[in-house]
Amino acid sequence: MDSTLVLLAVFGIAMAHFEGVVVVYLRKALGMIDSPSTKNVVDSIPERYLHIEMTREAATIVMLLIIAYLTGSSWVEKGVFFLWTFAFWDLFYYLSLYILIKWPPTLKTIDVLFLIPVPWIAPVWFPIGVSSLTIIIIMLLYLLKILV
């Protein structure tokens, strides 16, 4: 399981960077590259583009579910692998954006985390905290041999 966790973390990090690059282009195309928060800008995005963005979000979740399904041997392991990969993807998505465009400027920056099924809005520290905690808990459960 240890090599699987490493490979899933690398997958999540690579996927995060890929998605970060896509979001940089989307922000530029929509004129929000220097916007300090995505919350205010979302209201000005045409509904057609919001629906397109929702399909991108859905595709991301599908990819994470499939990689967990293919690598896990039990339903519990598949769930753990999904949470593990999701946490790395989410954490490194924000790191990628910060490296590429220095966004978010602070951890207090308000972001639209997901649009599905309705907009989830929170400061950036929240998903970073949840993802970090998820990684720590799974690592502890693995090190304590609770997850084998």
C-alpha positions as CSV (number, residue, x, y, z in Angstrom):
1,M,0.0,0.0,0.0
2,D,2.9,2.4,0.7
3,S,4.0,2.6,-3.0
4,T,0.3,3.0,-4.0
5,L,-0.1,5.9,-1.6
6,V,3.1,7.6,-3.1
7,L,1.9,7.1,-6.7
8,L,-1.6,8.3,-5.9
9,A,0.0,11.4,-4.2
10,V,2.1,12.0,-7.3
11,F,-1.0,11.6,-9.5
12,G,-3.0,14.1,-7.3
13,I,-0.1,16.6,-7.5
14,A,0.2,16.3,-11.3
15,M,-3.5,16.6,-11.7
16,A,-3.5,19.6,-9.5
17,H,-0.9,21.4,-11.5
18,F,-2.7,20.5,-14.8
19,E,-5.9,21.9,-13.4
20,G,-4.1,25.0,-12.0
21,V,-2.8,25.7,-15.5
22,V,-6.3,25.4,-16.9
23,V,-7.7,27.7,-14.3
24,V,-5.0,30.3,-15.1
25,Y,-6.1,30.3,-18.7
26,L,-9.8,30.4,-17.7
27,R,-9.1,33.4,-15.4
28,K,-7.3,35.2,-18.2
29,A,-10.0,34.4,-20.7
30,L,-12.7,35.7,-18.3
31,G,-10.8,38.8,-17.3
32,M,-10.3,37.8,-13.7
33,I,-6.5,37.1,-13.6
34,D,-5.9,39.8,-11.0
35,S,-9.1,39.4,-9.1
36,P,-8.4,39.0,-5.3
37,S,-11.5,36.8,-4.9
38,T,-13.5,34.5,-7.2
39,K,-16.7,35.0,-5.2
40,N,-17.5,38.4,-6.7
41,V,-16.5,37.4,-10.3
42,V,-18.7,34.3,-10.5
43,D,-21.8,36.4,-10.6
44,S,-20.6,38.1,-13.8
45,I,-19.7,34.9,-15.6
46,P,-22.3,33.9,-18.3
47,E,-24.4,30.9,-17.2
48,R,-23.2,28.9,-20.2
49,Y,-19.6,29.1,-19.0
50,L,-20.6,28.2,-15.5
51,H,-22.2,25.0,-16.8
52,I,-19.0,24.3,-18.8
53,E,-17.0,24.8,-15.6
54,M,-19.3,22.4,-13.8
55,T,-18.6,19.7,-16.3
56,R,-14.8,20.2,-15.7
57,E,-15.4,19.8,-12.0
58,A,-17.5,16.7,-12.5
59,A,-14.7,15.2,-14.8
60,T,-12.2,15.9,-12.0
61,I,-14.2,14.0,-9.5
62,V,-14.8,11.1,-12.0
63,M,-11.0,10.9,-12.6
64,L,-10.3,10.7,-8.8
65,L,-13.1,8.1,-8.3
66,I,-11.8,5.9,-11.1
67,I,-8.1,6.0,-10.0
68,A,-9.3,5.1,-6.5
69,Y,-11.5,2.3,-7.8
70,L,-8.7,0.8,-10.0
71,T,-6.1,0.9,-7.2
72,G,-8.1,-0.1,-4.1
73,S,-8.8,-3.8,-3.3
74,S,-11.8,-3.2,-0.9
75,W,-14.4,-0.6,-0.7
76,V,-12.8,0.9,2.4
77,E,-9.4,1.1,0.6
78,K,-11.0,2.6,-2.5
79,G,-12.6,5.3,-0.2
80,V,-9.3,6.0,1.5
81,F,-7.5,6.2,-1.8
82,F,-10.1,8.6,-3.1
83,L,-9.8,10.9,0.0
84,W,-5.9,10.6,-0.2
85,T,-5.7,11.6,-3.9
86,F,-8.4,14.3,-3.5
87,A,-6.5,15.8,-0.6
88,F,-3.2,16.0,-2.6
89,W,-5.0,17.3,-5.6
90,D,-6.8,20.0,-3.6
91,L,-3.8,21.1,-1.6
92,F,-1.4,21.3,-4.6
93,Y,-4.0,23.0,-6.8
94,Y,-3.8,26.0,-4.5
95,L,0.0,25.7,-4.4
96,S,0.1,25.5,-8.2
97,L,-2.0,28.7,-8.5
98,Y,0.1,30.5,-6.1
99,I,3.3,29.5,-7.9
100,L,1.9,30.4,-11.3
101,I,0.0,33.7,-10.6
102,K,0.5,34.4,-6.9
103,W,-3.1,33.6,-6.2
104,P,-4.6,33.4,-3.6
105,P,-2.8,36.4,-2.1
106,T,-3.6,35.2,1.5
107,L,-5.2,32.1,3.1
108,K,-8.2,34.4,4.0
109,T,-9.0,35.0,0.4
110,I,-12.6,33.9,-0.4
111,D,-12.8,31.3,-3.2
112,V,-15.6,29.4,-4.9
113,L,-14.5,25.9,-4.0
114,F,-17.0,24.0,-6.2
115,L,-20.0,24.9,-8.2
116,I,-21.6,21.4,-7.9
117,P,-24.4,21.2,-6.9
118,V,-24.4,24.8,-5.8
119,P,-21.5,27.2,-5.2
120,W,-19.4,26.3,-2.2
121,I,-17.8,29.5,-0.9
122,A,-15.2,29.7,1.8
123,P,-11.8,31.2,2.6
124,V,-8.9,29.3,1.0
125,W,-7.6,28.2,4.4
126,F,-10.6,25.9,4.8
127,P,-9.9,23.4,1.9
128,I,-6.2,23.6,2.7
129,G,-6.8,22.7,6.3
130,V,-9.2,19.9,5.5
131,S,-6.9,18.4,2.9
132,S,-3.9,18.7,5.2
133,L,-5.8,17.0,8.0
134,T,-7.0,14.3,5.7
135,I,-3.4,13.5,4.6
136,I,-2.2,13.5,8.2
137,I,-5.0,11.3,9.4
138,I,-4.5,8.7,6.7
139,M,-0.7,8.7,7.3
140,L,-1.3,8.2,11.0
141,L,-3.8,5.3,10.4
142,Y,-1.3,3.8,8.0
143,L,1.7,4.2,10.4
144,L,-0.3,2.8,13.2
145,K,-1.2,-0.2,11.0
146,I,-4.9,0.5,11.3
147,L,-4.9,0.8,7.5
148,V,-2.8,-2.0,6.0
